[in-house]
Amino acid sequence: MTVLLRAALVIGVLSYLALMRGGADPAAEARKLTGSLPSASAVLPAALEAVPPETRERAARAVLARGLLAELSRRAGETRTPADTPSIDTLEAADRQPAWRGVEPR
């Protein structure tokens, strides 16, 4: 992964330096390239309409399921107080007493 990041960084730096060497303003070049692109708010509704309804429904279910799993795992990590948790102890008070305590006092 770091190899890819390094390669992207080197390519970006070399592209920037090439623009600087040619005398062009890198910010102006970037604005010129992105100026022709439509805004995301104009493209998003059309892109959502292009997706088939079955796929949209499956994607919505997957997102909801992921959110549900995240909530369940968050709740599982919470610590509970003894008052919140029902006791699983099945011993009676007499069962906790040892059967023999030695010689009875006189």
QUIKABEL-V187187 format. One record per residue. N is the residue number from 1. RES is the residue in three letters. SS is DSSP state (2 for helix, 1 for strand, 0 for the rest). PSI is psi in whole degrees, -180 to 180 (999 if undefined). BURIAL is + if it has 9 or more other C-alpha atoms within 8 Angstrom, else -. Layout:
BEGIN
N;RES;SS;PSI;BURIAL, N;RES;SS;PSI;BURIAL
END
This chain:
BEGIN
1;MET;0;-41;-, 2;THR;2;-28;-, 3;VAL;2;-42;-, 4;LEU;2;-41;-, 5;LEU;2;-42;-, 6;ARG;2;-42;-, 7;ALA;2;-42;-, 8;ALA;2;-39;-, 9;LEU;2;-44;-, 10;VAL;2;-44;-, 11;ILE;2;-42;-, 12;GLY;2;-43;-, 13;VAL;2;-44;-, 14;LEU;2;-38;-, 15;SER;2;-43;-, 16;TYR;2;-45;+, 17;LEU;2;-34;-, 18;ALA;2;-39;-, 19;LEU;2;-40;+, 20;MET;2;-39;+, 21;ARG;2;-35;-, 22;GLY;0;-6;-, 23;GLY;0;4;-, 24;ALA;0;152;+, 25;ASP;0;117;-, 26;PRO;2;-35;+, 27;ALA;2;-40;-, 28;ALA;2;-39;-, 29;GLU;2;-42;+, 30;ALA;2;-42;-, 31;ARG;2;-37;-, 32;LYS;2;-40;-, 33;LEU;2;-41;-, 34;THR;2;-12;-, 35;GLY;2;-29;-, 36;SER;0;-11;-, 37;LEU;0;138;-, 38;PRO;0;159;-, 39;SER;0;160;-, 40;ALA;2;-33;-, 41;SER;2;-25;-, 42;ALA;2;-30;-, 43;VAL;2;-34;+, 44;LEU;2;-49;-, 45;PRO;2;-40;-, 46;ALA;2;-37;-, 47;ALA;2;-39;-, 48;LEU;2;-35;-, 49;GLU;2;-26;-, 50;ALA;2;-21;-, 51;VAL;0;134;-, 52;PRO;0;149;-, 53;PRO;2;-37;-, 54;GLU;2;-41;-, 55;THR;2;-40;-, 56;ARG;2;-41;+, 57;GLU;2;-43;-, 58;ARG;2;-41;-, 59;ALA;2;-42;-, 60;ALA;2;-42;-, 61;ARG;2;-39;-, 62;ALA;2;-40;-, 63;VAL;2;-43;-, 64;LEU;2;-40;-, 65;ALA;2;-40;-, 66;ARG;2;-41;-, 67;GLY;2;-39;-, 68;LEU;2;-43;-, 69;LEU;2;-38;-, 70;ALA;2;-41;-, 71;GLU;2;-41;-, 72;LEU;2;-41;-, 73;SER;2;-33;-, 74;ARG;2;-43;-, 75;ARG;2;-32;-, 76;ALA;2;-28;-, 77;GLY;2;-11;-, 78;GLU;0;143;-, 79;THR;0;140;-, 80;ARG;0;148;-, 81;THR;0;156;-, 82;PRO;0;-28;-, 83;ALA;0;-29;-, 84;ASP;0;-32;-, 85;THR;0;127;-, 86;PRO;0;146;-, 87;SER;0;139;-, 88;ILE;0;9;-, 89;ASP;0;125;-, 90;THR;0;5;-, 91;LEU;0;142;-, 92;GLU;0;168;-, 93;ALA;2;-38;-, 94;ALA;2;-30;-, 95;ASP;2;-27;-, 96;ARG;2;-18;-, 97;GLN;0;135;-, 98;PRO;0;150;-, 99;ALA;0;-28;-, 100;TRP;0;131;-, 101;ARG;0;17;-, 102;GLY;0;-160;-, 103;VAL;0;133;-, 104;GLU;0;143;-, 105;PRO;0;147;-, 106;ARG;0;999;-
END
